[in-house]
């Protein structure tokens, strides 16, 4: 089938997919499951609500696009989590 019949929609689809993935990664429900499972942002010196814990975790997450060096195309994305406090866990 000639390419003129089917217009590529990769750029639009990619942006929509990345936005959807980011929303899923940063969803309150997903983050609360991780926070509870790993005992993150425990009630040490200050009492945090669940929403407060989620907001702190969202600030500690970075989502970065990875480009192919040769074709300069987005080939993947990288999700990193790093907290400012090495003693973030509270048992």
matplotlib code that plots the C-alpha trace (Angstrom):
import matplotlib.pyplot as plt

x = [0.0, 1.5, 2.5, 0.3, -2.8, -1.8, -0.4, 2.0, 0.7, 3.8, 4.5, 1.0, 0.6, 4.0, 3.1, -0.3, 1.2, 3.9, 1.3, -0.8, 2.2, 3.2, -0.3, -0.3, 3.2, 2.2, -1.3, -2.2, -3.3, -0.1, 2.1, 0.3, 0.7, 4.5, 4.7, 2.8, 4.7, 8.2, 7.2, 8.3, 7.7, 7.0, 5.6, 8.9, 9.3, 6.2, 2.8, 2.0, -1.3, -1.5, -1.9, 1.2, 3.2, 2.0, 3.1, 6.5, 7.0, 5.9, 8.6, 11.2, 10.2, 11.7, 10.5, 13.0, 12.8, 15.7, 16.8, 18.6, 22.0, 22.0, 18.5, 17.6, 14.4, 12.8, 13.3, 12.4, 11.8, 13.5, 11.8, 14.1, 13.3, 15.6, 14.8, 16.7, 16.8, 18.8, 16.8, 13.5, 12.2, 10.7, 9.8]
y = [0.0, 3.4, 5.7, 8.4, 6.5, 6.1, 9.1, 8.4, 9.5, 8.5, 12.0, 12.5, 9.0, 9.1, 12.3, 10.9, 7.6, 9.4, 11.6, 8.5, 6.6, 9.6, 9.8, 6.1, 6.3, 9.4, 8.2, 8.6, 5.0, 3.6, 5.8, 5.0, 1.3, 1.8, 4.1, 1.6, -1.4, 0.2, 2.2, 5.4, 8.9, 7.4, 9.4, 10.3, 13.9, 15.2, 13.7, 13.6, 12.9, 10.4, 13.3, 14.9, 11.7, 11.4, 15.0, 14.4, 11.3, 13.0, 15.6, 12.8, 11.1, 12.1, 10.8, 11.4, 10.7, 8.6, 9.4, 7.2, 9.0, 8.0, 8.8, 11.4, 9.6, 8.9, 5.2, 4.9, 6.6, 6.4, 6.7, 7.6, 8.0, 9.7, 11.2, 14.0, 12.1, 8.8, 7.8, 8.2, 4.8, 4.6, 1.2]
z = [0.0, -0.9, 2.0, 0.5, 1.5, 5.1, 6.8, 9.6, 13.0, 15.0, 16.5, 17.7, 19.0, 20.8, 22.6, 23.7, 24.8, 26.8, 28.5, 29.3, 30.7, 32.8, 34.2, 35.1, 36.7, 38.8, 39.7, 43.4, 43.7, 42.2, 44.3, 47.5, 46.9, 46.5, 49.5, 51.7, 50.4, 51.0, 54.1, 52.4, 54.0, 57.3, 60.2, 61.8, 62.8, 61.0, 60.3, 56.6, 55.0, 52.2, 49.8, 51.3, 50.8, 47.2, 46.4, 47.9, 45.9, 42.7, 43.3, 43.7, 40.4, 37.0, 33.7, 30.9, 27.1, 25.7, 22.1, 19.7, 19.0, 15.3, 14.2, 16.9, 17.5, 20.9, 21.5, 25.2, 28.4, 31.8, 35.1, 38.1, 41.7, 44.1, 47.5, 49.2, 52.5, 52.6, 55.7, 54.0, 55.1, 58.5, 60.0]

ax = plt.figure().add_subplot(projection="3d")
ax.plot(x, y, z, "-o")
ax.set_aspect("equal")
plt.show()
